[in-house]
């Protein structure tokens, strides 16, 4: 008899900025994030297109930034996304 088991895969991602380090634990469970990722990627693509049309429009640039953050939250979760933002301390 054969058994098929699915194991949860969690990868560690280490960020290093001139010796300052942050380790993130990323759940690679595709099933859990696939639908949210697809939606976030669509929103990001649309926001990129809008910024290309009007690169000086601050509202559209802000929406692009929000879309990027949403994509990060989909992959890393809200807490780890905030840790990434704090880690780079505005230098992104």
C-alpha positions as CSV (number, residue, x, y, z in Angstrom):
1,X,0.0,0.0,0.0
2,X,1.2,3.5,-0.8
3,X,0.6,6.6,1.3
4,X,0.7,10.1,0.1
5,X,1.5,12.7,2.8
6,X,1.7,16.4,2.5
7,X,4.2,18.0,4.7
8,X,4.1,21.7,5.6
9,X,7.1,23.5,4.2
10,X,8.4,26.5,6.1
11,X,11.6,28.2,4.8
12,X,13.7,30.7,6.7
13,X,14.6,33.9,4.8
14,X,17.4,35.9,6.3
15,X,17.7,39.6,5.4
16,X,21.1,41.2,6.0
17,X,21.6,44.9,5.7
18,X,25.2,45.8,6.5
19,X,25.4,43.3,9.4
20,X,21.9,44.0,10.7
21,X,19.9,40.8,10.3
22,X,16.3,39.7,10.3
23,X,15.1,36.1,10.0
24,X,11.6,35.5,8.6
25,X,9.8,32.1,8.6
26,X,7.9,31.8,5.4
27,X,5.1,29.2,5.1
28,X,5.5,27.9,1.6
29,X,2.0,26.2,1.6
30,X,0.9,27.2,-1.8
31,X,-2.7,26.1,-1.3
32,X,-3.0,28.6,1.6
33,X,-1.8,31.6,-0.3
34,X,-2.5,30.9,-4.0
35,X,-5.9,32.7,-4.3
36,X,-4.8,35.7,-2.2
37,X,-1.6,35.9,-4.2
38,X,-3.5,35.8,-7.5
39,X,-5.8,38.6,-6.4
40,X,-2.9,40.7,-5.0
41,X,-0.9,40.2,-8.2
42,X,-3.8,41.4,-10.3
43,X,-4.2,44.5,-8.2
44,X,-0.4,45.2,-8.4
45,X,-0.5,44.8,-12.2
46,X,-3.4,47.2,-12.5
47,X,-1.7,49.7,-10.2
48,X,1.5,49.5,-12.2
49,X,-0.3,50.3,-15.4
50,X,-2.0,53.3,-13.9
51,X,1.3,54.7,-12.6
52,X,2.8,54.2,-16.1
53,X,0.0,56.4,-17.5
54,X,0.4,59.1,-14.9
55,X,3.7,58.8,-13.0
56,X,3.3,62.1,-11.3
57,X,-0.2,61.3,-9.8
58,X,0.5,60.8,-6.1
59,X,-2.8,59.0,-5.5
60,X,-1.9,56.4,-8.1
61,X,1.7,56.0,-6.8
62,X,0.2,55.5,-3.3
63,X,-2.1,52.8,-4.6
64,X,0.9,51.1,-6.2
65,X,2.7,51.2,-2.8
66,X,-0.4,49.7,-1.1
67,X,-0.6,47.0,-3.7
68,X,3.1,46.1,-3.1
69,X,2.5,45.9,0.6
70,X,-0.6,43.7,0.1
71,X,1.5,41.3,-2.0
72,X,4.1,41.2,0.8
73,X,1.4,40.5,3.4
74,X,0.1,37.7,1.2
75,X,3.5,36.0,1.2
76,X,4.9,37.0,4.6
77,X,1.9,37.9,6.7
78,X,1.1,41.3,8.2
79,X,3.4,40.9,11.2
80,X,6.5,39.9,9.2
81,X,5.7,42.6,6.6
82,X,5.8,45.2,9.3
83,X,9.1,43.7,10.6
84,X,10.5,44.0,7.1
85,X,9.5,47.7,6.9
86,X,11.0,48.4,10.3
87,X,14.1,46.5,9.4
88,X,14.8,48.7,6.4
89,X,13.7,51.8,8.3
90,X,12.4,53.7,5.3
91,X,15.4,52.8,3.1
92,X,13.4,50.9,0.5
